Amino acid sequence: MKLLRLPEAWRRELFCLRLRPFSKEVLRIRFLITVAVLIAFSNWLGHFLLIRYPDQLTLDAFAKTVPVRLARACTIVRIGSSDYEHLFRAQSPLPPQQLSDAISRILTLHPAVLAVDLDTSAARFAKLAIPTTSIPIVWARDAADETTVTALPVLGNRSPDPRDWGFVLVPYDPDWTIRRHPREIHIGARSWPSFHWAITEAFCRTTPSDQGCAKVERLRHSPGDLSMPLYHYHVTFPVVELGDLMQPGAIDANNALQGRIVLLGGYYSPCDRFATPFGVRQAVELIGSAVEAELDPQHQADIEGFATIIIELVLAITISWIHYLFRPRYALVVTFIMLGVIFLEGTYVAFRFAGYRMGIIPFVVGLWIEQTFESAEGAHRHS
């Protein structure tokens, strides 16, 4: 190997002159066993809060730099405090007749999908009048979490269930912050669609030509988790007040709902506000952000499983090459510099491409220890 053009004394000080090729170094039995053990250990360790939480806080800091984007597909019809008092007489759950009137009014404006993010579990909603329409109406469904998670009724437990519904359950992190949305909710022995995923599927069923629906179609048979969409999707939504909408002719001339995914949700309850990396957001805004992420053809899923192992193998070979090239003390310095780059730049890569976990740090440290030990043994053999 031709080394850098440095003075002879510097080269002797910095670099090791190895007799065997690098390929034999990485095929040593001890090295291969160490890499295998560290991959298993780091992946296991990465599930612990002590490792995950600093990573999450760093990603939260990066998230604050995300520019706000206008929602491409979703519009919110907001039930604010004033509309809650005047249109629904401040009753919760909402009076079925007034809710039926609101739904009917929205449907006259021809949205692509109407998503109702409201509680309809009470028995009185079994008689809720729903207009006959070809427009999909997706209903939010909640669950009671006592000793076990139990699904609550939707539309007053009328039979049969409506075609399109999804659970509004979202996972909290230990600091009570919401950073990701599951596409499926597991209750008992079955899996059910989450609310945002049901909305997305309904939209792509009626608007298959949308640019994001090809990706949705590929994901239908293996939904999995939509991890950390909020880091990438600081979305602001066009908002129409329900009270304005209920005034005849107020919006017909400039229809802002036609062909859109319309999210009907309340802004009157403190229970519908959640902590996110971007601050406190309304529940309906979280649902809209997840839908926008699903319909973004450029959105990248997490790098997990086999891809993570490939990344760790590349790191292992890189660290081994550093210790093959440099003398132990200088290999130590280079490795520590690389650790800093992995921590800072690696977290940024995680933020942009959703592929990094701080569990890699113990992996790198373990490899550095093994390589330092091997370098010391080699120096002792040649002394």
Secondary structure, DSSP 8 states (H G I E B T S, - for coil): ----S--HHHHHHHB---SS-HHHHHT-HHHHHHHHHHHHHHHHHTTSHHHHHHHHHHHHHHHTTS--EE-SSEEEEEE-HHHHHHTTTT-SS--HHHHHHHHHHHHTT--SEEEEES---SGGGGG------SS-EEEEE-EEESSSEEE--SGGG-SS--SSEEE------TTSB---EESEEEETTEEEEBHHHHHHHHHHHH-TTSTTHHHHHHHTT---EE--HHHH--EE--EEEHHHHTSTTTTGGG-SSTTSEEEEEE-S-GGGEEEETTEEEEHHHHHHHHHHHHT-TT------THHHHHHHHHHHHHHHHHHHHB-HHHHHHHHHHHHHHHHHHHHHHHHHHS---TTHHHHHHHHHHHHHHHHHHHHHHH-
